[in-house]
């Protein structure tokens, strides 16, 4: 099975550096949803070198600045699904930068904690 991230068409790439690519998500959960994809085909964040991690975080910061200017979100969720049990469906490391907007959900409290819904609402 070929990797969809290893064969990205050039027109999908918004920015790139030595460590990876920045692309808009093909199935966005919010306007501006962006992926930072490692250039090297690895499945896990924990397989990156320090230099690769720094490059990925540099692209993440660039994506945030661009989204702030173009979409004006009021917040962000940053996430990595690392391994199939964590929900990873493409076995090539990628970081989700999901812009959040006031009123996009009725109660945003808990954010990424909702990956395990029964434990998310700790304040109740």
MMTF fields as JSON, N, C-alpha, C and O atoms, coordinates in Angstrom:
{
  "mmtfVersion": "1.0.0",
  "mmtfProducer": "UNKNOWN",
  "numBonds": 495,
  "numAtoms": 496,
  "numGroups": 124,
  "numChains": 1,
  "numModels": 1,
  "chainsPerModel": [1],
  "groupsPerChain": [124],
  "chainIdList": ["A"],
  "bondAtomList": [4, 2, 8, 6, 12, 10, 16, 14, 20, 18, 24, 22, 28, 26, 32, 30, 36, 34, 40, 38, 44, 42, 48, 46, 52, 50, 56, 54, 60, 58, 64, 62, 68, 66, 72, 70, 76, 74, 80, 78, 84, 82, 88, 86, 92, 90, 96, 94, 100, 98, 104, 102, 108, 106, 112, 110, 116, 114, 120, 118, 124, 122, 128, 126, 132, 130, 136, 134, 140, 138, 144, 142, 148, 146, 152, 150, 156, 154, 160, 158, 164, 162, 168, 166, 172, 170, 176, 174, 180, 178, 184, 182, 188, 186, 192, 190, 196, 194, 200, 198, 204, 202, 208, 206, 212, 210, 216, 214, 220, 218, 224, 222, 228, 226, 232, 230, 236, 234, 240, 238, 244, 242, 248, 246, 252, 250, 256, 254, 260, 258, 264, 262, 268, 266, 272, 270, 276, 274, 280, 278, 284, 282, 288, 286, 292, 290, 296, 294, 300, 298, 304, 302, 308, 306, 312, 310, 316, 314, 320, 318, 324, 322, 328, 326, 332, 330, 336, 334, 340, 338, 344, 342, 348, 346, 352, 350, 356, 354, 360, 358, 364, 362, 368, 366, 372, 370, 376, 374, 380, 378, 384, 382, 388, 386, 392, 390, 396, 394, 400, 398, 404, 402, 408, 406, 412, 410, 416, 414, 420, 418, 424, 422, 428, 426, 432, 430, 436, 434, 440, 438, 444, 442, 448, 446, 452, 450, 456, 454, 460, 458, 464, 462, 468, 466, 472, 470, 476, 474, 480, 478, 484, 482, 488, 486, 492, 490],
  "bondOrderList": [1, 1, 1, 1, 1, 1, 1, 1, 1, 1, 1, 1, 1, 1, 1, 1, 1, 1, 1, 1, 1, 1, 1, 1, 1, 1, 1, 1, 1, 1, 1, 1, 1, 1, 1, 1, 1, 1, 1, 1, 1, 1, 1, 1, 1, 1, 1, 1, 1, 1, 1, 1, 1, 1, 1, 1, 1, 1, 1, 1, 1, 1, 1, 1, 1, 1, 1, 1, 1, 1, 1, 1, 1, 1, 1, 1, 1, 1, 1, 1, 1, 1, 1, 1, 1, 1, 1, 1, 1, 1, 1, 1, 1, 1, 1, 1, 1, 1, 1, 1, 1, 1, 1, 1, 1, 1, 1, 1, 1, 1, 1, 1, 1, 1, 1, 1, 1, 1, 1, 1, 1, 1, 1],
  "groupList": [{"groupName": "UNK", "atomNameList": ["N", "CA", "C", "O"], "elementList": ["N", "C", "C", "O"], "formalChargeList": [0, 0, 0, 0], "bondAtomList": [1, 0, 2, 1, 3, 2], "bondOrderList": [1, 1, 2], "singleLetterCode": "X", "chemCompType": "L-PEPTIDE LINKING"}],
  "groupTypeList": [0, 0, 0, 0, 0, 0, 0, 0, 0, 0, 0, 0, 0, 0, 0, 0, 0, 0, 0, 0, 0, 0, 0, 0, 0, 0, 0, 0, 0, 0, 0, 0, 0, 0, 0, 0, 0, 0, 0, 0, 0, 0, 0, 0, 0, 0, 0, 0, 0, 0, 0, 0, 0, 0, 0, 0, 0, 0, 0, 0, 0, 0, 0, 0, 0, 0, 0, 0, 0, 0, 0, 0, 0, 0, 0, 0, 0, 0, 0, 0, 0, 0, 0, 0, 0, 0, 0, 0, 0, 0, 0, 0, 0, 0, 0, 0, 0, 0, 0, 0, 0, 0, 0, 0, 0, 0, 0, 0, 0, 0, 0, 0, 0, 0, 0, 0, 0, 0, 0, 0, 0, 0, 0, 0],
  "groupIdList": [1, 2, 3, 4, 5, 6, 7, 8, 9, 10, 11, 12, 13, 14, 15, 16, 17, 18, 19, 20, 21, 22, 23, 24, 25, 26, 27, 28, 29, 30, 31, 32, 33, 34, 35, 36, 37, 38, 39, 40, 41, 42, 43, 44, 45, 46, 47, 48, 49, 50, 51, 52, 53, 54, 55, 56, 57, 58, 59, 60, 61, 62, 63, 64, 65, 66, 67, 68, 69, 70, 71, 72, 73, 74, 75, 76, 77, 78, 79, 80, 81, 82, 83, 84, 85, 86, 87, 88, 89, 90, 91, 92, 93, 94, 95, 96, 97, 98, 99, 100, 101, 102, 103, 104, 105, 106, 107, 108, 109, 110, 111, 112, 113, 114, 115, 116, 117, 118, 119, 120, 121, 122, 123, 124],
  "secStructList": [7, 7, 7, 6, 6, 6, 6, 7, 7, 4, 4, 4, 3, 3, 3, 3, 7, 1, 1, 3, 3, 3, 3, 3, 7, 6, 6, 7, 1, 1, 6, 6, 7, 3, 3, 3, 3, 3, 1, 1, 7, 7, 1, 7, 4, 4, 4, 1, 7, 2, 2, 2, 2, 2, 2, 2, 2, 2, 2, 2, 2, 2, 2, 2, 2, 2, 2, 2, 2, 2, 2, 7, 7, 1, 3, 3, 3, 3, 3, 7, 7, 7, 1, 4, 4, 4, 6, 7, 7, 1, 1, 1, 7, 3, 3, 3, 3, 3, 3, 3, 7, 6, 6, 1, 1, 1, 7, 7, 6, 6, 4, 4, 4, 4, 4, 4, 2, 2, 2, 2, 7, 6, 6, 7],
  "xCoordList": [0.852, 0.0, 0.901, 1.8, 0.656, 1.483, 1.034, -0.129, 1.984, 1.714, 1.23, 1.917, 0.051, -0.457, 0.406, 0.389, 1.148, 1.978, 3.335, 3.948, 3.8, 5.078, 4.92, 5.904, 3.69, 3.446, 2.529, 1.686, 2.696, 1.877, 2.155, 3.316, 1.114, 1.333, 1.922, 1.531, 2.837, 3.519, 2.538, 2.799, 1.413, 0.46, -0.233, -0.83, -0.174, -0.765, 0.143, -0.321, 1.431, 2.4, 2.377, 2.622, 2.074, 1.982, 3.365, 3.709, 4.148, 5.504, 6.275, 5.687, 7.593, 8.431, 9.758, 10.172, 10.414, 11.789, 12.484, 11.952, 13.669, 14.441, 13.716, 13.994, 12.798, 12.151, 10.785, 10.356, 10.091, 8.739, 8.035, 8.628, 6.729, 5.86, 4.668, 4.25, 4.133, 2.892, 1.843, 2.061, 0.699, -0.398, -1.711, -1.804, -2.723, -4.067, -4.651, -4.472, -5.339, -5.922, -6.952, -7.757, -6.928, -7.88, -9.295, -10.256, -9.426, -10.738, -10.782, -10.822, -10.776, -10.63, -11.796, -12.955, -11.455, -12.501, -12.876, -13.89, -12.06, -12.389, -11.678, -10.717, -12.14, -11.485, -10.009, -9.691, -9.124, -7.693, -6.948, -5.728, -7.653, -7.025, -5.791, -5.89, -4.649, -3.367, -2.613, -2.706, -1.868, -1.01, 0.447, 0.811, 1.271, 2.717, 3.173, 3.006, 3.744, 4.079, 5.591, 6.286, 6.097, 7.541, 7.983, 7.306, 9.121, 9.678, 10.11, 9.887, 10.729, 11.159, 9.945, 9.152, 9.804, 8.669, 8.927, 9.609, 8.36, 8.361, 6.929, 6.162, 6.578, 5.223, 5.024, 3.938, 6.075, 5.935, 6.747, 7.854, 6.181, 6.878, 8.182, 9.17, 8.175, 9.311, 10.465, 11.53, 10.259, 11.321, 12.102, 13.125, 11.642, 12.32, 13.612, 13.728, 14.568, 15.781, 15.445, 14.392, 16.336, 16.118, 16.021, 15.192, 16.869, 16.867, 15.539, 14.997, 15.027, 13.738, 12.611, 11.74, 12.619, 11.584, 11.614, 10.566, 12.803, 12.929, 12.374, 11.698, 12.654, 12.134, 10.626, 9.968, 10.072, 8.612, 7.962, 6.946, 8.545, 7.988, 8.116, 7.266, 9.16, 9.312, 8.18, 7.614, 7.86, 6.733, 5.409, 4.525, 5.272, 4.055, 3.874, 2.768, 4.943, 4.877, 4.531, 3.755, 5.103, 4.807, 3.325, 2.664, 2.811, 1.403, 0.498, -0.502, 0.845, 0.039, 0.021, -1.03, 1.175, 1.246, 0.404, -0.302, 0.478, -0.305, -1.798, -2.587, -2.189, -3.609, -4.127, -5.256, -3.308, -3.711, -4.01, -5.001, -3.132, -3.301, -4.459, -5.181, -4.652, -5.655, -7.04, -8.044, -7.108, -8.396, -8.803, -9.983, -7.834, -8.135, -8.794, -9.721, -8.356, -8.987, -8.697, -7.737, -9.542, -9.365, -8.556, -8.194, -8.27, -7.51, -7.089, -7.402, -6.368, -5.863, -5.849, -5.632, -6.078, -5.768, -4.596, -4.59, -3.619, -2.459, -2.456, -2.5, -2.404, -2.48, -1.705, -1.51, -1.266, -0.6, -1.263, -1.332, -1.747, -2.239, -1.05, -0.661, -0.48, 0.76, 0.464, 0.436, 0.244, -0.077, -1.55, -2.391, -1.861, -3.251, -4.207, -5.359, -3.749, -4.64, -4.965, -5.949, -4.121, -4.35, -5.122, -5.318, -5.568, -6.37, -5.609, -6.189, -4.317, -3.531, -3.992, -3.943, -4.442, -4.921, -3.946, -3.977, -3.074, -2.009, -0.709, -0.348, 0.004, 1.191, 2.428, 3.512, 2.251, 3.327, 3.093, 2.025, 4.082, 3.933, 3.41, 3.922, 2.392, 1.873, 1.257, 0.685, 1.398, 0.866, -0.335, -0.249, -1.449, -2.643, -2.595, -2.384, -2.787, -3.002, -4.434, -4.733, -5.301, -6.731, -7.128, -7.163, -7.428, -7.882, -9.249, -10.1, -9.437, -10.706, -11.31, -10.611, -12.628, -13.366, -14.443, -15.066, -14.659, -15.696, -17.02, -17.458, -17.651, -18.951, -18.888, -19.937, -17.687, -17.623, -18.168, -18.584, -18.167, -18.836, -19.507, -19.065, -20.551, -21.264, -20.393, -20.53, -19.495, -18.649, -17.275, -17.107, -16.295, -14.99, -14.097, -13.01, -14.554, -13.707, -13.289, -14.067, -12.059, -11.531, -10.712, -9.801, -11.017, -10.229, -9.829, -10.686, -8.529, -8.026, -8.362, -8.246, -8.764, -9.145, -10.341, -10.587, -11.082, -12.258, -11.912, -12.815, -10.628, -10.288, -10.744, -10.965, -10.883, -11.498, -12.647, -12.494, -13.8, -14.948, -15.358, -15.713, -15.318, -15.754, -14.884, -15.316, -13.67, -12.743, -12.56, -11.847, -13.18, -12.924, -13.475, -12.805, -14.664, -15.361, -15.028, -15.894, -13.753, -13.263, -13.825, -13.784, -14.344, -14.834, -16.266, -16.76, -16.927, -18.334, -18.447, -19.555],
  "yCoordList": [-1.181, 0.0, 1.25, 1.374, 2.143, 3.345, 4.366, 4.408, 5.178, 6.194, 7.472, 8.006, 7.975, 9.205, 10.431, 11.4, 10.404, 11.545, 11.519, 12.567, 10.338, 10.232, 10.628, 10.911, 10.644, 10.976, 12.188, 12.23, 13.167, 14.385, 15.166, 15.38, 15.595, 16.472, 17.807, 18.32, 18.353, 19.6, 20.734, 21.566, 20.785, 21.887, 21.842, 22.839, 20.714, 20.633, 21.241, 21.634, 21.319, 21.764, 23.286, 24.006, 23.755, 25.182, 25.735, 26.857, 24.945, 25.322, 24.048, 22.988, 24.165, 23.001, 23.45, 24.599, 22.519, 22.735, 21.378, 20.411, 21.299, 20.058, 18.898, 17.737, 19.196, 18.167, 17.725, 16.607, 18.591, 18.207, 19.184, 20.107, 18.94, 19.739, 20.231, 19.596, 21.365, 21.894, 21.809, 22.307, 21.175, 21.07, 21.32, 21.141, 21.735, 21.831, 20.421, 19.642, 20.112, 18.784, 18.532, 19.41, 17.347, 16.979, 16.794, 16.861, 16.563, 16.373, 17.245, 16.722, 18.568, 19.476, 19.406, 19.279, 19.493, 19.554, 20.992, 21.243, 21.937, 23.357, 24.101, 23.586, 25.304, 26.08, 26.335, 26.869, 25.954, 26.158, 24.978, 25.039, 23.899, 22.701, 22.338, 22.119, 22.279, 22.108, 20.91, 20.608, 20.234, 19.127, 19.506, 20.134, 19.122, 19.21, 17.751, 16.968, 17.398, 15.998, 15.84, 16.642, 14.81, 14.583, 14.191, 13.43, 14.722, 14.405, 12.941, 12.226, 12.516, 11.115, 10.265, 10.642, 9.131, 8.245, 7.473, 6.448, 8.002, 7.323, 7.365, 8.261, 6.405, 6.362, 7.171, 7.693, 7.275, 7.843, 9.118, 9.254, 10.037, 11.255, 10.915, 11.64, 9.816, 9.427, 8.848, 8.563, 8.675, 8.219, 9.381, 9.156, 10.608, 11.769, 12.08, 11.83, 12.62, 13.136, 14.496, 15.064, 15.016, 16.347, 17.4, 18.306, 17.279, 18.229, 18.169, 19.201, 16.963, 16.823, 17.409, 18.101, 17.138, 17.709, 19.228, 19.866, 19.81, 21.267, 21.791, 22.82, 21.093, 21.506, 21.401, 22.266, 20.337, 20.159, 21.276, 21.838, 21.597, 22.654, 24.018, 24.888, 24.206, 25.453, 25.592, 26.673, 24.505, 24.528, 24.744, 25.434, 24.163, 24.342, 25.818, 26.35, 26.469, 27.899, 28.726, 29.678, 28.366, 29.068, 28.89, 29.846, 27.671, 27.4, 28.227, 28.78, 28.314, 29.096, 30.564, 31.203, 31.099, 32.511, 32.766, 33.771, 31.863, 32.025, 31.919, 32.688, 30.956, 30.804, 32.001, 32.447, 32.517, 33.696, 34.86, 35.57, 35.041, 36.144, 35.912, 36.854, 34.673, 34.414, 34.06, 34.35, 33.43, 32.953, 33.574, 33.569, 34.106, 34.749, 33.875, 34.335, 32.614, 31.788, 32.324, 33.065, 31.935, 32.369, 31.362, 31.646, 30.191, 29.159, 28.074, 28.128, 27.079, 25.979, 24.696, 24.719, 23.585, 22.271, 21.748, 21.859, 21.185, 20.589, 19.132, 18.814, 18.234, 16.826, 15.911, 16.188, 14.804, 13.732, 12.433, 12.114, 11.688, 10.343, 9.414, 9.192, 8.877, 8.108, 6.635, 6.18, 5.901, 4.476, 4.225, 5.074, 3.061, 2.732, 2.811, 3.211, 2.434, 2.488, 3.913, 4.168, 4.845, 6.267, 6.932, 8.147, 6.137, 6.688, 7.004, 7.559, 6.669, 6.966, 6.073, 4.847, 6.7, 5.942, 5.966, 5.074, 6.981, 7.022, 6.816, 7.663, 5.707, 5.407, 6.211, 5.655, 7.496, 8.435, 9.625, 10.237, 9.95, 10.988, 12.305, 12.824, 12.826, 14.151, 14.778, 14.1, 16.095, 16.878, 17.659, 18.325, 17.576, 18.35, 19.692, 19.749, 20.759, 22.084, 22.462, 22.764, 22.436, 22.654, 24.008, 24.176, 24.974, 26.278, 26.137, 25.364, 26.898, 26.874, 28.263, 29.272, 28.285, 29.538, 29.599, 28.586, 30.774, 30.956, 30.435, 30.82, 29.55, 29.008, 27.821, 27.352, 27.306, 26.172, 24.884, 23.981, 24.796, 23.712, 24.342, 25.393, 23.734, 24.333, 24.553, 25.581, 23.602, 23.719, 23.142, 21.923, 23.987, 23.491, 22.984, 22.463, 23.135, 22.712, 21.253, 20.404, 20.99, 19.631, 19.387, 18.558, 20.096, 19.991, 18.586, 17.735, 18.333, 17.027, 15.902, 14.73, 16.225, 15.172, 14.354, 13.252, 14.893, 14.192, 12.957, 12.272, 12.667, 11.432, 10.209, 9.14, 10.373, 9.335, 10.03, 10.576, 9.989, 10.809, 10.613, 11.584, 9.378, 9.134, 9.839, 10.043, 10.216, 10.853, 12.34, 13.019, 12.851, 14.229, 15.261, 16.25, 15.048, 16.081, 15.93, 15.622, 16.154, 15.961, 16.981, 16.75, 18.095, 19.153, 18.9, 19.599, 17.91, 17.646, 16.768, 16.449],
  "zCoordList": [0.0, 0.0, 0.0, 0.832, -0.914, -0.989, 0.053, 0.455, 0.469, 1.489, 0.818, -0.053, 1.211, 0.6, 0.912, 0.152, 2.0, 2.352, 1.643, 1.44, 1.271, 0.547, -0.921, -1.604, -1.395, -2.806, -2.955, -3.852, -2.078, -2.131, -3.409, -3.758, -4.111, -5.266, -4.791, -3.742, -5.544, -5.175, -4.894, -4.025, -5.61, -5.413, -4.052, -3.646, -3.333, -1.989, -0.928, 0.142, -1.224, -0.223, -0.108, -1.076, 1.106, 1.402, 1.765, 1.392, 2.49, 2.893, 3.202, 3.419, 3.22, 3.501, 4.089, 3.931, 4.768, 5.206, 5.204, 4.66, 5.807, 5.79, 6.473, 6.174, 7.378, 8.189, 7.689, 7.975, 6.939, 6.559, 5.655, 5.098, 5.531, 4.673, 5.479, 6.447, 5.067, 5.617, 4.51, 3.405, 4.809, 3.842, 4.564, 5.778, 3.816, 4.39, 4.419, 3.483, 5.487, 5.636, 4.537, 4.224, 3.96, 2.914, 3.436, 2.67, 4.733, 5.368, 6.625, 7.739, 6.453, 7.601, 8.577, 8.184, 9.872, 10.894, 11.213, 11.866, 10.754, 10.886, 9.763, 9.192, 9.44, 8.383, 8.716, 9.778, 7.81, 7.992, 8.589, 8.741, 8.933, 9.506, 8.676, 7.468, 9.322, 8.647, 9.213, 10.402, 8.346, 8.758, 8.565, 7.57, 9.517, 9.402, 9.289, 10.224, 8.147, 7.835, 7.79, 7.167, 8.447, 8.424, 7.018, 6.326, 6.617, 5.303, 5.277, 4.299, 6.366, 6.469, 6.829, 7.691, 6.176, 6.445, 7.739, 7.755, 8.819, 10.118, 10.623, 10.268, 11.441, 11.961, 13.226, 13.474, 14.027, 15.36, 15.551, 15.03, 16.3, 16.7, 17.416, 17.302, 18.147, 18.964, 18.148, 18.696, 16.848, 15.956, 15.34, 14.693, 15.528, 14.963, 15.709, 16.908, 14.988, 15.626, 16.23, 15.941, 17.064, 17.638, 16.542, 16.617, 15.526, 14.415, 13.647, 13.253, 13.439, 12.743, 13.581, 13.053, 14.888, 15.765, 15.707, 15.612, 15.763, 15.703, 14.379, 14.356, 13.278, 11.975, 11.894, 11.315, 12.477, 12.483, 13.305, 12.895, 14.463, 15.299, 14.632, 14.826, 13.857, 13.107, 12.08, 11.919, 11.397, 10.448, 11.179, 10.671, 12.36, 13.154, 13.513, 13.418, 13.921, 14.246, 13.012, 13.098, 11.872, 10.617, 10.259, 9.853, 10.409, 10.118, 11.019, 10.56, 12.3, 13.25, 12.846, 12.874, 12.472, 12.074, 10.826, 10.745, 9.86, 8.632, 8.899, 8.35, 9.75, 10.071, 10.864, 10.656, 11.764, 12.532, 11.583, 11.745, 10.588, 9.636, 8.673, 8.345, 8.212, 7.176, 7.712, 7.062, 8.899, 9.408, 10.748, 11.1, 11.492, 12.768, 13.811, 14.477, 13.991, 15.024, 16.422, 16.63, 17.373, 18.755, 19.575, 20.717, 19.004, 19.702, 18.735, 17.545, 19.26, 18.429, 19.235, 20.447, 18.571, 19.122, 18.299, 17.073, 18.973, 18.322, 18.728, 19.917, 17.738, 18.087, 17.171, 15.988, 17.758, 17.028, 17.439, 18.626, 16.47, 16.728, 16.485, 15.339, 17.546, 17.46, 17.709, 18.853, 16.631, 16.701, 16.448, 16.742, 15.904, 15.571, 16.761, 16.593, 17.972, 19.139, 19.541, 20.236, 19.094, 19.378, 18.249, 18.263, 17.258, 16.173, 14.909, 13.976, 14.839, 13.642, 12.489, 12.587, 11.396, 10.239, 9.074, 8.226, 9.018, 8.014, 8.791, 9.608, 8.555, 9.355, 8.94, 8.761, 8.795, 8.48, 9.401, 9.373, 10.211, 11.232, 10.669, 9.677, 11.319, 10.975, 12.226, 13.079, 12.296, 13.409, 12.889, 11.858, 13.6, 13.25, 13.963, 15.175, 13.224, 13.806, 13.427, 12.271, 14.427, 14.188, 14.774, 15.993, 13.899, 14.387, 15.061, 14.62, 16.134, 16.847, 16.852, 16.941, 16.753, 16.626, 17.699, 18.019, 18.248, 19.264, 18.721, 17.637, 19.495, 19.106, 18.157, 17.716, 17.819, 16.888, 17.498, 16.773, 18.832, 19.566, 20.78, 21.244, 21.298, 22.429, 23.672, 24.334, 24.004, 25.192, 24.863, 24.87, 24.576, 24.164, 25.303, 25.054, 26.551, 27.669, 27.524, 27.089, 27.895, 27.823, 26.574, 26.588, 25.483, 24.251, 23.878, 23.64, 23.827, 23.379, 24.351, 23.993, 25.54, 26.494, 25.994, 26.484, 25.019, 24.518, 23.674, 23.194, 23.488, 22.771, 23.566, 22.998, 24.885, 25.723, 26.44, 27.533, 25.786, 26.194, 27.65, 28.317, 28.16, 29.539, 30.562, 31.696, 30.191, 31.133, 30.856, 31.596, 29.819, 29.377, 30.347, 30.644, 30.834, 31.615, 33.106, 33.925, 33.431, 34.79, 35.779, 36.987, 35.288, 36.175, 36.649, 37.534, 36.067, 36.414, 37.658, 38.089]
}
